[in-house]
Amino acid sequence: MSSSEWESLCDGCGKCCVLKLEDIDSGDVYYTDVGCKLLNCETCVCTDYSNRKQIVPDCVILTPDNLADLKWMPKSCAYRLIFEQQDLPEWHPLVSGDKNSTRTSGNAVAGRIYSEKDIPESDLPNHITEW
């Protein structure tokens, strides 16, 4: 798969870019409604995609080789679905032919999250949500 084909799998939901909290005892991961400081909260587009790893050192660059280790990836994520040999959902842009279908189908966090720049880290447990 070429890099452009790989990148086209991203549906633009933004769920992988919301902050997550992990229970150190159980290993359970909880999603929040707080997005990475680089995520545009209205469009779910990274504002500095090519430099994201330098700016946010714990940003995970998805590759076919690391998907097995990323159990926290959203169940609807195309990268995860392809890895698990499942079909893409009908709202995925590659299926629907509509680049906005993730958002219009309600499967994106766009317009429903806060920026981590605006939320104190100590307040993150109050922002746990289910997507």
N, C-alpha and C positions, 0 to 999 in steps of 0.2 A: 504494500500500500504506500503510495507517495505521501509526502508530508501534507500536501493540499487535500488529498483524500482523507487522511487522518483528521486534519483540522475540520473538515466538513461534517464529521460525525457529531461535533458539538452542536447541541440544539439551542444553546444560548439561555438555558434556564436560570443560570446563576447559582444553583443550589450548591455546587462544589465550592463556591466562593463565599458562602456565608460562614461565619465563625461557628465552630463546633466545640462542645464541651465533652470531655471523656470522664466517666466515672472510673477512678483509678482502681477501685475494688472489683467492679464487675466487668470493666472494659466497654460498657455500653456507651454509645456516642449519641449526643443530643444536638440537634440542629437549633440554631437561633435565628432570629429575624434581624441579625446584624451582619452586614456585608463587609468584606475586606476593604481597607482604605482605598484600594485602587479600583474597586468596582463602582461603576456608575449605577446608582440605586434605581434609576428610572429606566435604563436601557439594558442592564445586565451585561454591559460591555466593559472589559478591563481598560482602564484609561492609559495604561502603559504596558501593554501585553508583551512586547519584545524585551522589556527590561524588568519584568515582574519579579523574577527570582532574585535579582540584585537588590530590589527595593523591599521585597517581602521574602526574606530568606527561607521561611517555612512554607512558601508556596510550592505546591507539588506540580511538577511537570509530568503530565500523563504520557505514558509510553505503553506499547503493548507488553513490555517486560515488567512493568510495575503494577499492572491492574490487579493481579491476584492478591497483592498486599494491601489494597485500598478498600477495605471492607466498608468504609464510611461513605463511599460514593453512593449517590442517590440511586434507588432501585430503578428509576426511570432513565438513568443516564445511558446514552447510546453507547459509550465506550464500554460500560459494564455489560449492557445487553449483548453487544457483539462478542465480548469476551465469554459470556455465558451461553453463547450460541442461540440467542433469542431474537425475535423479530423486533424491529423498531415500532414504536406506537404510531397510530395513524396521524397524530398531530405533529410528529417529527417533520421538520422542514424538508428532509430528503424524501419523505413519503408524500407529504401534502403538496409539495411544490411551492409552498408559501413561506417565505423567510420569517414571517411574523406569527406563524401558527403556534409556536410554543407559548408565546405571550397571550394570544387571543384565546387559546384553549384553556388558559388558567394554570398552565404548568410551569410558569416562570415566576421568579420572586420579584420581578420588576414592579416598582411602585409599592411594594409591600415590605420593604426592609429599611433599616437605618444604616448609616455609615458608622464604622467602628470609630471614626474620628469624633463622633458625637455621643458615644456611649462609654461610660467608664467601665473598665474591665471588671470591677467588682459588681457591676450591675448585670453582667451577662446572664447569670442564672435566671434573672427575671425576664429574659428574652427568649427562653426556650420555647420552641414551637414545633409543630409537625407540618411538613410540606407534603 
